[in-house]
Amino acid sequence: MIEAFVFIEAEPGRIEELVQELAGMQLAASVIREVYAVTGRWDLIARIESPDLPSLGD
């Protein structure tokens, strides 16, 4: 199992909506476990679990 942090730039005004939308979302073989709003260059940080590195890119 691989864990990765993905930095996301969001449209202004959509940050709260995206936190709710992305948390728990199932991707091809990965799952978004947590999403946090942050300040600075990026708007969100997501923690993703994936079975392996190639699956993480899907």
ABEGO torsion letter per residue (X at the ends): XBBBBBBBBBBBGAAAAAAAAABGBBBAABBBABBBBBBEABABBBBBBBABAAAAAX
